[in-house]
Amino acid sequence: MSSSPLFAGIELGGTKCVAILARVPDEIVARETVPTTSPEETLGALERILTRWKLEHGYSALGIASFGPVELDPESTNYGSITSTPKPGWRNADVFQRLRQAACVPAKFDTDVNGAALAEIRWGSGQGFADFAYITVGTGVGVGLIVNGLPTRGFAHCELGHIRVARLPGDAFPGSCPYHGDCVEGLAAGPSLKARVGPRLPQLQHDDPVWESVAWAIAQLCHAIVCAAAPRAIAIGGGVVENQLHLLDRVERMLAKSLNGYMQLPPGSPYIRFPALGANAGPLGAVALAMDAPK
Amino acid sequence: MSSSPLFAGIELGGTKCVAILARVPDEIVARETVPTTSPEETLGALERILTRWKLEHGYSALGIASFGPVELDPESTNYGSITSTPKPGWRNADVFQRLRQAACVPAKFDTDVNGAALAEIRWGSGQGFADFAYITVGTGVGVGLIVNGLPTRGFAHCELGHIRVARLPGDAFPGSCPYHGDCVEGLAAGPSLKARVGPRLPQLQHDDPVWESVAWAIAQLCHAIVCAAAPRAIAIGGGVVENQLHLLDRVERMLAKSLNGYMQLPPGSPYIRFPALGANAGPLGAVALAMDAPK
């Protein structure tokens, strides 16, 4: 049995939360799941898990990787809260302070995608990179952008899923983002795919023309990411791209074509890749945050 | 007379280079200008200036802020060279090694816009900010993006002027970028403005409809910058925007409208501002780099 320290991680998701107790690099000591209902109920259950683990095992730090948007400005009185979510009851829910107080150890809070990006850098598809991006294309489009080893963080966290990109010629779909219409999320996330193809969704073939539109929007997002920070690689996961290797290939080709030689992607492929941690990227992201918690 | 250390800075521009010797924060001890002709001639003249200043004054570090694109990947054998410029003779010109050897002091090399961004953070419109962006709209569109106090730098430096953005409805101008057509540079830089208005250029009024197209492209660029790194403010300079206060106002309004409440710009305005260092941003950028040179 290893004597390396234990870390607690909480992944706060839109439908469920995963609590994980891990001895890094790869021993998962405990794992529990809590449905995401009201903040009172869900955070209460997570507090009890953290308290119990503290007594039974002890752990040296806590990481919380949350769905967003969240307030990460240390100057804000709402630091550590969910902000403008449409999820009932969660707007302004104070996640960080409650869970940190229950754990009573050094703690770190960030978005789920920043956590996943850091976990992929530690253990997955971005190992050894100081500059890396993690994109999830699911119910929404989330981006974790790591620059010089740290997530981008000015007055807010990365929201690159909501940039407005050049349209694929001939694609007139108005987009499904309630804020921006045809931003990347509005063009490529699950709800947009559903709106575009309707009942064909469960039987979508790889050569369905809708993938061209989805790949285009993701490729334009990658073009912007490359121009902003030139990460060494970009990992793309999430429900829309899962098992769609053809989509990642297409995004990489479209990206190279869009950059048009002005910038050359680094040699060694693929540049656009699946995350290596799969379904564990979320909770391991929280563990990666715990490892970075200020002492 | 102050006893604080002297720094040498070289701004490498497309038409001229400025060498500056400064005692920070604000005493300029010497300043010389060299026309940008061939690398041999121009770099030779700069080497002689650096050698002479070394003997006459001494200086503790050298900063070089160069037009781009430049190779900044420390793993590349071309580190410190100009890369894909159309400027005759300058492709692959090794700028950094030559000037560093002439100066024989710790030295730092970066793009002109990253240097200007760092100078604005030290002495100008971004004082105290760890996250800040500097945009120049002139012959091209250059962006210096500072994240957590450092310029973005993966396998390349920031090239956000070359992202492809949503078009202003009704604006069918094909764009003037030889690589990307209607990227931001192709829509908003000097050559595009000239191509759009032709002989009207010298008499352009503030209410000329062309400004709507220029402001739109810059606002979309700012939208992407905000989503990528949420800088505390964005400074915009360069020949196209100089003295066009109406343009910056318009960009800020369009940016807020484009974000549509999903992200709120920080209170205290303007968020979009002129650089405070004006024409000195370039050479002072080189001095800011010198101050960050590794010992």
Interface residues (C-beta under 8 A of the other chain):
Chain A: P69 S84 A130 D131 L145 V147 N148 L150 T152 R153 G154 F155 A156 H157 C158 E159 L160 G161 H162 I163 R164 V165 A166 R167 Y179 H180 D182 Q220 H223 A224 I225 V226 C227 A228 A229 A230 P231 R232 S258 N260 G261 Y262 M263 L265 P266
Chain B: P69 S84 A130 D131 L145 V147 N148 L150 T152 R153 G154 F155 A156 H157 C158 E159 L160 G161 H162 I163 R164 V165 A166 R167 Y179 H180 D182 Q220 H223 A224 I225 V226 C227 A228 A229 A230 P231 R232 S258 N260 G261 Y262 M263 L265 P266
